[in-house]
């Protein structure tokens, strides 16, 4: 198995942001081994928004963790042509003792930005997620949706590197809106699309919600139930009829779930 991660500034080729070749992940050993992913081949192009869809337990989050470098594949190869990716989870996980601005500044400080530059960049990112007046507030003073906006700004900050190309960035999102109410989720989906279009960041977004995948993704990738394998892809999603595509993908997802239940 091989995991190729960039060191310093990436030697960006422009061909792919991330590529998975024959990735397999097994937990446990011998008779207790559980195969979470088996032979996954997947690419994300620079600036592409890919939604990874599947039933609960199919290995979506495991795949995201492997791409993030939080775990290593048991077999196969993962190649990144970006700066080290940033991850946004279902929970905002902000530092409660820091203001919104300081939370966004934290990865910039770790990346080596000076005080003045990181304050400027944090202000720009908070403005990007429409929180330009909330930089001085602490997490407990913000709504759930506002905390997720701060988390998004912080994740974008984590993709930046001193002297790096902002277009060589990869954002990994693990069901970041699942815990929010329907109205807030709808608003933040729209905000995410706006931010995506204005930054050129590559996005790999995990969800089990077909409507969310169709609304957000430029491409939708369906994983089988455990062990996770790529069973179907839909390209040029924004050009399709949303209702028809949602119905089609839902049918395939139901087929995947029913096949697993019958096994």
ChimeraX attribute file (.defattr): number of C-alpha atoms within 10 A of each C-alpha:
attribute: neighborCount
match mode: 1-to-1
recipient: residues
	/A:1	12
	/A:2	14
	/A:3	20
	/A:4	14
	/A:5	18
	/A:6	16
	/A:7	10
	/A:8	12
	/A:9	16
	/A:10	17
	/A:11	13
	/A:12	17
	/A:13	11
	/A:14	12
	/A:15	12
	/A:16	18
	/A:17	25
	/A:18	21
	/A:19	20
	/A:20	21
	/A:21	16
	/A:22	18
	/A:23	25
	/A:24	24
	/A:25	23
	/A:26	15
	/A:27	12
	/A:28	9
	/A:29	8
	/A:30	7
	/A:31	6
	/A:32	8
	/A:33	10
	/A:34	14
	/A:35	16
	/A:36	20
	/A:37	28
	/A:38	20
	/A:39	17
	/A:40	20
	/A:41	16
	/A:42	15
	/A:43	18
	/A:44	20
	/A:45	16
	/A:46	23
	/A:47	20
	/A:48	21
	/A:49	25
	/A:50	26
	/A:51	28
	/A:52	27
	/A:53	26
	/A:54	28
	/A:55	20
	/A:56	13
	/A:57	14
	/A:58	22
	/A:59	23
	/A:60	28
	/A:61	20
	/A:62	19
	/A:63	24
	/A:64	20
	/A:65	17
	/A:66	17
	/A:67	27
	/A:68	19
	/A:69	16
	/A:70	9
	/A:71	14
	/A:72	21
	/A:73	22
	/A:74	17
	/A:75	18
	/A:76	19
	/A:77	19
	/A:78	24
	/A:79	18
	/A:80	26
	/A:81	24
	/A:82	28
	/A:83	26
	/A:84	24
	/A:85	24
	/A:86	21
	/A:87	24
	/A:88	21
	/A:89	19
	/A:90	15
	/A:91	17
	/A:92	20
	/A:93	14
	/A:94	20
	/A:95	13
	/A:96	12
	/A:97	11
	/A:98	16
	/A:99	20
	/A:100	30
	/A:101	26
	/A:102	23
	/A:103	24
	/A:104	29
	/A:105	27
	/A:106	18
	/A:107	21
	/A:108	26
	/A:109	17
	/A:110	10
	/A:111	16
	/A:112	12
	/A:113	19
	/A:114	11
	/A:115	11
	/A:116	8
	/A:117	14
	/A:118	22
	/A:119	18
	/A:120	12
	/A:121	19
	/A:122	26
	/A:123	22
	/A:124	15
	/A:125	25
	/A:126	23
	/A:127	15
	/A:128	18
	/A:129	20
	/A:130	16
	/A:131	19
	/A:132	15
	/A:133	10
	/A:134	19
	/A:135	18
	/A:136	13
	/A:137	14
	/A:138	19
	/A:139	23
	/A:140	12
	/A:141	14
	/A:142	14
	/A:143	11
	/A:144	18
	/A:145	19
	/A:146	20
	/A:147	21
	/A:148	25
	/A:149	23
	/A:150	30
	/A:151	26
	/A:152	27
	/A:153	29
	/A:154	28
	/A:155	23
	/A:156	26
	/A:157	24
	/A:158	25
	/A:159	25
	/A:160	24
	/A:161	21
	/A:162	13
	/A:163	9
	/A:164	15
	/A:165	15
	/A:166	18
	/A:167	18
	/A:168	27
	/A:169	28
	/A:170	34
	/A:171	23
	/A:172	23
	/A:173	23
	/A:174	21
	/A:175	19
	/A:176	23
	/A:177	23
	/A:178	15
	/A:179	13
	/A:180	16
	/A:181	11
	/A:182	11
	/A:183	9
	/A:184	16
	/A:185	17
	/A:186	14
	/A:187	11
	/A:188	20
	/A:189	16
	/A:190	14
	/A:191	16
	/A:192	15
	/A:193	14
	/A:194	13
	/A:195	19
	/A:196	18
	/A:197	13
	/A:198	10
	/A:199	14
	/A:200	17
	/A:201	22
	/A:202	25
	/A:203	25
	/A:204	24
	/A:205	26
	/A:206	24
	/A:207	22
	/A:208	19
	/A:209	17
	/A:210	21
	/A:211	16
	/A:212	20
	/A:213	24
	/A:214	22
	/A:215	17
	/A:216	20
	/A:217	23
	/A:218	18
	/A:219	20
	/A:220	24
	/A:221	20
	/A:222	25
	/A:223	24
	/A:224	25
	/A:225	25
	/A:226	20
	/A:227	20
	/A:228	25
	/A:229	24
	/A:230	19
	/A:231	14
	/A:232	14
	/A:233	15
	/A:234	17
	/A:235	13
	/A:236	10
	/A:237	18
	/A:238	13
	/A:239	8
	/A:240	13
	/A:241	10
	/A:242	14
	/A:243	10
	/A:244	10
	/A:245	16
	/A:246	18
	/A:247	13
	/A:248	12
	/A:249	22
	/A:250	15
	/A:251	12
	/A:252	16
	/A:253	23
	/A:254	13
	/A:255	13
	/A:256	18
	/A:257	18
	/A:258	12
	/A:259	12
	/A:260	13
	/A:261	9
	/A:262	6
	/A:263	5
